[in-house]
Amino acid sequence: MHQALKVALTICKNLQRNGFDAHVVNAPLQEKVLQQITSPAVDIACEPDVDALAKFYHAIKPSTENDPFIATLVEEDVLIRFYQLEMSEASQPEISLLRITPTIINAIPHDERIKLGLSDFANKVQTDDPYAGFAIQARKFNDEPIRLLGLPDETLRHNYLLAVRALRFAANFDVPIEPNTWLAIVRSSGRVLDYVPARDIMEEWRAVAAESMHRFVRLMYDAHILHGLIPEVTALSSIPQVSLGSESPANENVFEHTLECMKLYTERDFHYDWLGTMAMLFHDVGKLFTCEYFDDNYTFYQHHRVGAKVTRKILQRLHFDYEDIDLICHLVANHMRFHFMLTDRGIRRFTALDEYPRLIAMARADIAAREDKYTSFNHNVKYLGRAQTPEQMLEPLLNGNEIMKETNLAPGPLVGSIRDALLKAQIAGTVSDRESAILFVKKYANSLDA
């Protein structure tokens, strides 16, 4: 064994005795490299960062920004380069054992690299920079495609979360993904689901703007990541429903309708509403479980109630906060209420619901996405103002028949006049209950006779 490797092994053992993982990177290959160079240098992969290393080796030197390693140390005339062990949960397990480094690759002649099957991929130090792993074009967010550094497949192997992050960038800034990067993401979809915790995926999803979420969901679907993450939603692409707008209604699938609803929901007053847009994603998920085909038609009875229960299970699986789960499930369970023509009492009950402005926006998007008629919706919007009016100011306490019974009057315009007077008295506050209303109409009718 080369003396330089013995020095490196001593350092690794020292770190291990102090509770840190460390190993010489690909010792057989480095042995070969050491035989071809005059200044011995060895690469070590280790768990501690620069500050922790400095506690054991005072001569440690932190690397510069452009160096792929984190620090260097000269020990017994041997240059030791320290690389950070792969600690990302989203990396392929085999990557946790660092087998090659940029400095090893650079020390091998090009022809020899080809014989050994080494790629030009340079392992990057893990940082908190969200743009690490992406080409410079991704930082500018202009019309350039989103592209991963180096060979995209190799880059993803070190952190599969980058696949979801690339989709997030593409959705938020409405730019395409470079073809080779896209192919690598599609090829890696299964490993993304294997190695990236659902909580980390949702952290990326949280950074997607509400108005861009329909694009993000489409990309997640096309990349086959959504299929494993939320199969209940992707299954909606196999559930047909009728598009109502055209003269000859055509079938569409519920998933496409859902994406259109998400887009339309954010086009007016709720372009910032991430939770409302998420509720729009799940508003029709119950159709998967309630769909029936009968008499040449698809029906989805009570899909909103079933959908709320299904949504709760999904959101718990995705580690949503409980208050967010309650809000989204509330919106899903009640999203159909504004679709039906409501009476005054119905409007009052509706406006008593929490988050009813969001429910109105959901109904508007749902109707627009299917190109349905706005008859009931417009009626309800018109009556919304009446919900703020005290009930006694809308209808008299006694109807026409009751007025005729109490006053012994025959049908005619006189009954209408008494009814109008009764309503005015209610508004003025002089009549507040049924008993006072009866006394009022009797007195008013007697005054007319006099």
DOGU-86334 format. One record per residue (C-alpha): residue in three letters; x, y, z. Coordinates in steps of 0.1 Angstrom, whole numbers, plus 5000, padded with zeros to 4 digits. Layout:
<recs>
ALAXYZ ...
</recs>
This chain:
<recs>
MET500050005000 HIS501350354991 GLN502550555021 ALA500050835013 LEU497150595016 LYS498450485050 VAL498450845062 ALA494950895049 LEU493750575066 THR495150705099 ILE493151025096 CYS489950815088 LYS490450605119 ASN490950905140 LEU487651055128 GLN485850725133 ARG487150695169 ASN485551035175 GLY482150935162 PHE482351045126 ASP482050835094 ALA485050865070 HIS486650655043 VAL489350675016 VAL487650734983 ASN488150434960 ALA491450324974 PRO492450094945 LEU491950364920 GLN493850624941 GLU496650374945 LYS496950364907 VAL496850744905 LEU499550784932 GLN501850574911 GLN501550834882 ILE502051154902 THR505051314920 SER503151504947 PRO501151254967 ALA497451354973 VAL494651144987 ASP490851214987 ILE488851135018 ALA485051135022 CYS483951235057 GLU480951325077 PRO482251635097 ASP482151975082 VAL485152225082 ASP484552355117 ALA484452005131 LEU487551905112 ALA489452205126 LYS488952075161 PHE491051765153 TYR493551925128 HIS494452285134 ALA496352305101 ILE493052245082 LYS492452495053 PRO488852565041 SER488352545004 THR487552824981 GLU484152864965 ASN485252704932 ASP486752394949 PRO484652064948 PHE486151964982 ILE485452125016 ALA488952155030 THR492552045027 LEU495251925051 VAL498951855046 GLU499951565068 GLU503451405065 ASP503951575031 VAL500751425018 LEU497951655006 ILE494651535020 ARG491451665003 PHE488251625024 TYR485051575005 GLN481651585023 LEU479951255025 GLU476551245007 MET474051315034 SER470951395014 GLU467951165021 ALA466951214985 SER470051054970 GLN470450704957 PRO471750484985 GLU474850374967 ILE475850744964 SER476350755002 LEU479650564995 LEU481650824975 ARG483550624948 ILE484950904926 THR485751264929 PRO486551544904 THR490151564916 ILE490651184910 ILE489051214876 ASN491251514867 ALA494451324877 ILE493651054852 PRO494551104815 HIS491651144792 ASP492250814773 GLU492550634806 ARG489250774818 ILE487550634787 LYS489050294794 LEU487850304830 GLY484350414820 LEU484550734841 SER482151014833 ASP483051384834 PHE480451434862 ALA481851644890 ASN480251584924 LYS479151914939 VAL479351984976 GLN475851984991 THR474752335000 ASP471652515011 ASP471552694977 PRO468252594960 TYR469852644926 ALA472752404933 GLY472852134906 PHE471252364879 ALA472952534850 ILE473352914851 GLN470252954828 ALA468052824856 ARG469253114878 LYS468253384853 PHE464753254849 ASN464553394814 ASP463353214783 GLU466152964786 PRO465152604795 ILE465652464830 ARG468752244827 LEU470652024853 LEU474352054855 GLY476551784839 LEU474951464829 PRO471351494842 ASP470951134851 GLU474151144872 THR473251474888 LEU469851324899 ARG471451024914 HIS473051244940 ASN469851424948 TYR466551314933 LEU464751604949 LEU466251814921 ALA463751644898 VAL460851794917 ARG462652124920 ALA463152144883 LEU459452104878 ARG458852374903 PHE461152614885 ALA459552534852 ALA456052594865 ASN456752904885 PHE458553084857 ASP456652924828 VAL459752804810 PRO460452474793 ILE462752194806 GLU465752104785 PRO464951774767 ASN467751574782 THR466951694817 TRP463251614811 LEU464151264799 ALA466351204830 ILE463451314852 VAL461051084835 ARG463450794838 SER464050864874 SER460350904884 GLY460250574903 ARG463450654922 VAL462250994931 LEU459350824948 ASP461650564964 TYR464250804978 VAL462551144983 PRO460351165014 ALA456851285007 ARG457451575032 ASP460351705011 ILE458351684979 MET455551884996 GLU458152145007 GLU458952204971 TRP455252204962 ARG454652474988 ALA457052694969 VAL454952674938 ALA452752984933 ALA449052924933 GLU448553064898 SER451352824886 MET450052514903 HIS448052384874 ARG451352374853 PHE453252204882 VAL450551934885 ARG450651884848 LEU454451844848 MET454251604878 TYR451651404859 ASP453651394826 ALA456751294845 HIS454851004862 ILE455751134897 LEU452151224905 HIS451050864898 GLY452950734928 LEU452451034950 ILE448651094946 PRO447350794925 GLU443750894934 VAL444151224914 THR445951074884 ALA443250804882 LEU440751084874 SER442251084838 SER440350754833 ILE437050894845 PRO434951054817 GLN432451334822 VAL430451544797 SER431551884787 LEU428352094787 GLY429252404766 SER429152294730 GLU426052224710 SER427051854708 PRO428451784743 ALA431751584742 ASN433351364768 GLU436351504788 ASN438151334816 VAL437951464852 PHE441651514855 GLU441751764826 HIS438751934840 THR440551964874 LEU443552134859 GLU441352384841 CYS439552454874 MET442852524891 LYS443852764864 LEU440452944864 TYR440252964902 THR443453184904 GLU442553414875 ARG440553654896 ASP440753744933 PHE442453424945 HIS445653424924 TYR447653404958 ASP445453134974 TRP447652824976 LEU445252634999 GLY442252714979 THR443952604947 MET444952284965 ALA441252234974 MET440452284937 LEU442951994929 PHE440951764952 HIS437451904946 ASP436451614922 VAL438551334936 GLY435451174950 LYS434251114914 LEU436750824913 PHE434750644940 THR431150754931 CYS431250734893 GLU428450514879 TYR427350464843 PHE423550434839 ASP421150514810 ASP423950634787 ASN425250884813 TYR427850914840 THR426751014875 PHE428751124905 TYR426151154933 GLN427551274966 HIS431051304952 HIS431751614973 ARG431051435006 VAL433051124996 GLY435851344982 ALA436251525015 LYS436951195033 VAL439351075006 THR441151415006 ARG441651395044 LYS443451055040 ILE445551185012 LEU446651505030 GLN447451305061 ARG449651085040 LEU451451395026 HIS452051535061 PHE449851845058 ASP449252045090 TYR445951955107 GLU444452305103 ASP445252305066 ILE443651955062 ASP440552085079 LEU440352385057 ILE440852195024 CYS438451925034 HIS435852185043 LEU436152345009 VAL435852004991 ALA432851905011 ASN430952225004 HIS432052314969 MET428752214954 ARG426452434976 PHE426652744954 HIS425852544922 PHE422152524932 MET419652804931 LEU419352914968 THR416453074986 ASP416853355010 ARG417253105038 GLY419652905017 ILE421753205011 ARG421853285048 ARG422952925056 PHE425552945028 THR427153275040 ALA427253135076 LEU429752875063 ASP433452945069 GLU435453055038 TYR432253105017 PRO434053354993 ARG436453074984 LEU433452844978 ILE431953104954 ALA435253124935 MET435452744933 ALA431852724919 ARG432752994893 ALA435852804882 ASP433952474881 ILE431152624859 ALA433552804836 ALA435752494831 ARG432652294819 GLU431252594800 ASP428052534819 LYS425252794823 TYR425553054850 THR421753084857 SER421852954893 PHE425153114900 ASN424053454889 HIS420853424909 ASN422753334940 VAL425253624935 LYS422253864931 TYR420853734964 LEU424053754984 GLY423254104995 ARG419953995009 ALA421853765033 GLN423054085051 THR419554215055 PRO417654115087 GLU415053855079 GLN412154065091 MET413054325064 LEU412654075036 GLU409253905042 PRO406354015064 LEU405553795094 LEU402053725079 ASN401353625043 GLY398353725023 ASN396153435033 GLU396953485070 ILE396053855067 MET392753775051 LYS391953525078 GLU392753765106 THR390954065091 ASN388053885073 LEU388954065041 ALA388353925006 PRO391153894981 GLY392054224965 PRO394454524965 LEU393554615001 VAL395354295013 GLY398454394994 SER398454735010 ILE398154585045 ARG401054345037 ASP403254635026 ALA402354835057 LEU403154535079 LEU406654495063 LYS407354875068 ALA406354835105 GLN408754535108 ILE411554745093 ALA410755035116 GLY410854795146 THR407254855158 VAL406354495149 SER408754215160 ASP406753895163 ARG403753715151 GLU401453835179 SER402254195174 ALA401854145136 ILE398254015141 LEU397354315163 PHE398954545137 VAL396954415106 LYS393654415126 LYS394254765137 TYR395354875102 ALA392254715086 ASN389954885111 SER391555215103 LEU390855175066 ASP387155095073 ALA386855405094 
</recs>
